[in-house]
Amino acid sequence: MSDRHLVEVQKSHRELFRGQLLHAFSDTVALPDGNSAVREYVVHPGAVMVIALLQNDDGPCSIVMERQFRYPVGRVMIEFPAGKLDPGESRWECAQRELREETGFVADEWAHAGIIHPLIAYSTEVIDIWFARHLTLGPRQLDGGEFLDVFVASPVELLEWCYSGAVTDGKTLSGALWLHNVLCGTWQLDWKSTEVMRGAVSS
């Protein structure tokens, strides 16, 4: 099926703002009916989110979570570990780095789950979802000015927080969907060792 009756075509392109993280533009587009409209949007470097699984010997797994104050919404949010890509960094390298820096955990196995577009109306941002397991805890390496709590929760607790509204972060809600379906066996992951992942990045 053709999407031509839905597609908008760029007619002009103008920069509005360039900051340390965000780069904003205003474009004039031709609509499918021939009229024009203005589209303002933010170009984002991309980000990753990590669903890190702690295997319990006497029961189901736990998950590594964070609590962090998010200034734009003015509240502390419950989230999965996440962060933006550095220039020239692969998405897996970013996932590995963010997990280590924010939580102190290093994983022996990784699986790429998929991507989400969290802000499709006004941002190019793409977030890669990664699973990590067989974790080893070391020191955290937080960036300057970064303050967050790391804690462990059960998948049941996370779903309860999603239901009650304690979790409202969009990427974490998407991650909870992935986690539930993976643990139920509905969705399958292709796990790879850190050594295999490192070789794939370097090749």
N, C-alpha and C positions, 0 to 999 in steps of 0.2 A: 504494500500500500504506500502511495506517495504521500509525503508530508508537505508538499509545496504549498498547500493552502494554509499552512500554519507558520511558515518560516518568515522571519523578519530579516531584511537585508540592510547592512550598514551603509549609510550615505555620508556621514561625517563622524569625526573622532576627535575629542578634545580632552586633554588632561585637566583634572580639577585639583588634585592634591597628591603629593608624594611624601609619605612619612617613613618611619623606621620599619613598620610592618605593612601598612596598607598603601595602595596606589589606586586612586579613584579617577574615573573617567565619565564623561557624558557623551553619548553617541546619539545622533539622529538616525532613525531607521525608517525604511519603507515597510509599511504593513502589508499583509496579503491583499487587502482591498485597495491598495494604491495610496492611501493616506500616510501621513508621517507621524512619528511619535518620538519622544526623547526617552532614552534608557540610561539611567545613572547606575553605575556598578563599581565594585571594588575588585581589583586583581590581587589574588592571594597566592603566596608561594607554595601552598599545599601543606598538609599536616598528616600526622599518624596518630592512631590510638592503639593501646596495647591492652589486651585482656590476658592478664598473667594468672596462671592457675597454680595454686599450691596443692600438691597431692597429699592428702592425709592418709596415714597408715590405717587408721581405725574408722574411716568413713569417707563421705564424698569430699570433693575438692573444695577449697576456699578460693577466693579471688582477691587480688590486690587492688585496693581502692585509694582514693585521695580526697581530702577536703581542702578547698582552696577558695579564697575570697576573689570574686570576679567583680572588678570595679564597675563596668557598665551596668550591671543589674543590681549592684549594691548588696550582695549577699554571699555567704559561703556556700559553695556548691559541692555536691558529691559527684565525683567523676572517675572514669578510668584514667590511668596515666596517658598523657598525650602531649604533643608539641609540634611546632612547625619545622619544616625542612630547612636546613642550612644550604647555602649555595653549593652546588656540585655534589650534594649528598644523596645517596639512593634512599628509597623509602624504607628498606629494611635496615640500613645503617642508622637512619633516623629513629626507627622504632627501638633498636638495640640501645642507642645512646640515651634516648628519653627515659627508657625503663631504668637504666643504670643510674643516670643522674638524679632522677626524681625519687626513686624508691630504694636504690642500692642493690636491686636484684639483677642477676645475670642469668640468662636462660640457655639451656643446652639444646632446646628444640623450638622451632618456629613454624607457624602456618599462616599463610596469607588468606584472609577470609573474603575480603571484597572491599568496595569503596562506598562512600556516601557523599552526596552533595548537600551540605547542611543548609545552604542559604541561596537556593537557586534563583530567587527573584532579584538579588543584588550583589552576588559575589561569585567569583570563579573557584572558590575554595573546594578542594577535593580532600577528603580524609580517608587514608588507608587504614583498614582494620586488620590488626595482627593478633594472633594468639601466641602465647609463650608458655612453656612448661619446663619442668625439671629445673627449678630455680635454686640459685645459690645467693645468699644474702651477703653483701659487702657494704662499704660506706657509701652514703649518698654524696652527690656532687652538684648541689643546687647552684643555679646561676645567681649572681648578685641581685638582690632585690626580690628573690623568689622565696615565698613562704608557703608551705603546705604541710598538712599532716598525712601520713601514710597509715593505713589500717587494713585489716583483713575482715572480709565479710563472707557469708555463705551466699550461694546463688538464690536461695529462698528469700534471704533478707533483701537482696538487691531487687528482686521482683516486687516484694512488699513495698519498698521505697518508691519504686516506679508507680505502683498502683495508688499509693497514698499521696503522691505529689511531693515527697521529700526529694526525689530525683526528677529534675525537669530539664537537665542538659540534654540537648538533642542527640549528640553523638553517643552519650552514655545510654540513652534509651534504645538507640539502634544496636549498641553493643550488647545490651541485655537480651534483645531479640536473638542475636546471633548465639549468645551463650546458652540460652534456653534450648534452642534447636540443636546445637552441637551436643549438649549434655544428654538430650533425649534421643540422640542418634538419628534425628530427622535430616540434619545437614552434616556432611562429611568434610573433614579437613585433610589436607595433604601435608603432613608434618615432615620437616627436614631439619637435620642437625645444623648447629651453628657453623660447623666446618664446611658443610655443603653450601650453605647460604653465603658464607664468606668467599668461597671459590667461585660461585656464580656471579657475585658482584665484581670480583677482580678480573674475571675472564672477559 
